[in-house]
């Protein structure tokens, strides 16, 4: 399950629309799940133990004092989204409520200085514009970073000391007298 989340995240994290990066979600079950739907005997439907475990983990590890939005995947897993200090946080949980990974989405200037230095050494002249930081129990964060110059855009992956280009685009310009 964790590998499925990470694979989906690696495949499309360069897209700024989080809905395109997530596994299929049931939009009818969107919103705050502090009081999950109950059946006729007042037992939580769908979420029960998994939801309770996810809530406990979230409360212990994320001291969020802002609104959070929970969503359930069609396979029963959960995601909790919230914004803190202009960073979008997405916390993924499996159906049983166990934490899978956390994705942080932020502007390039917030990137850790050591990672930024490594990227700028490898890609001279490029500016870091957007970062998706994936944290899992592997212990080493994986960064999907968008970098660009005035003519090019690249999406790179940084994991430890490895840096590889995932996608590369050339910007087009419709300016008179400018090739491109």
N, C-alpha and C positions, 0 to 999 in steps of 0.2 A: 504494500500500500504506500509506504514511504517513497519507494522508488518511483511509483506512478506519479506522486505529487511532484517530486524533484524533476522527473522527465518532462512533465507538463510545464513546469516553471522554466526549465532551461530552454525549452522549445520556443516559448513565446514571451519571455519576460521583457523583451525590448519594447513591447507594445505598452503604451501608457494606460490603456484601458484594462483594468484588472479583470473585468468580466471575460475578456477574450483569453486570459491566461489560466483560468480556473476550470476544473472539470465541470461537467454539466450540473447546474444547480436547479433546484425546484424553486422558482420565484414566488410561488404561493406560500412558502414557508420562510419568508424573509422578515426580518425585524428583530426586535428585542425578544429574547426567549426567556426572560426572567420567570415568566409564568407560562410554561409550555401548555399546549392544548391537552385536555384530559378527556378520557373516555367516560362512560356512564358511571363507573365506579371511582372516578377521580384519580385514576392512575395516569401518569404522563404517557402520551402516545409517542412512539418513535424514539424519543430522546432518552428516557428513563436513566439507566445507570451510566451510559456513555455521556449523556448530557451533564449529569451531576459531576462526573469525573473531570470533564472539560472545564466546567465552571470552577471547580476547586483549583485545578492547575492554573487557570487564568488568574484567579484572585491571588494566588501565592506568588506568581511570577510577573505580573503586569500591574503595577500600581497606577491604574488609569482612573482619572477622576472626570473623564469626559464620556460622552455617549459612545457606546459600542453598538455595532450591528452584527448580529449573528445570522448565519445562513446555513442551511443543511444541504448537503450534496444528495443526489438521487441514490447514491450507494450507502447513505447513512452517516458519512463523515460530516464534520463541522468546519466552519471558518468563522473567525471573529475578526472584524475589521474596525479599526479606529485610527484617528489621526492624533498625533502627539508631537508638538514642536515642529509642525510642518512636515512631519515624516508620516507616511501612510504605513501602518502596520497591518499585516495579515497573518493571523495565527491559525494554523491548520491542525485539526484533530481527526483521528481515525474514528470509525463507528463506535468503538469501545471507549472513546473519550481520551485515549492516549495522544499526547502531543506528537505531531509528525515533523513540523518545521515552522519557521517564522520567516516571512519575507518583509523586508523593510524597503520602501520606495522613497527616494529622496533626490534632491538636486545635487549636481556634481560637486559643488563647493563643500558639501558636508562629508565627502569621502575621507576616510582615515588618511592622514598625511603619508604614512609609509606606503600604502597601496597606491595613492595618487602619484607619489614619486616614482614607483616602479612602472606605472602606466605611462607617465610622461617620458621616462627614459626609453621605453620600448617604442613609443609613438610620438616622436618629437614634432612639435608644431600643432598637435591636437589638443583640444580643450575637452575636459570631462563635463558632459552636460546632464546626464541622468544615471542614477545607480539603482539597481535592484540587488539587495544583499540578502542571501539565503543562508539561514542558520538552521542547522539540524544537529542531531546527536553525534554526527561525525566529528564535531568539534572545530572544524576549520570552515570559516565562512566562505561561501562562493559568491563572487560578485559578477553580475551581468551589467556591463557598463557601456553606455553610449558615449562615444567620443566623436568630435568633428572638427574639421577645418572649414574654410570658406568654400571648398569644392567637394569635400568628401565626408561621409558619415560611416562609422564602423561600430558594430556591436561586438564587444569582446567579452571573454570569460576569464576571470582571474580566480584561481584556486591555489592557495599557497604561493609557491614561486612560479607556477605555470600560468602563462598568458597565451590565449589563442583567439584568433579572429573567428567569429561565428557568422557574421554577415557584413557585407560591404556595399555601400551605395555611392553613386556619384550624383552630386547636386546638379540640377540644371538651372541655367540662368537665361531669362528671356530679355536681358538687357541689350540695347542696341550697341553694336561694336564690341561685344564681349563674347568670346567663344565659350561654348559650354552647353 
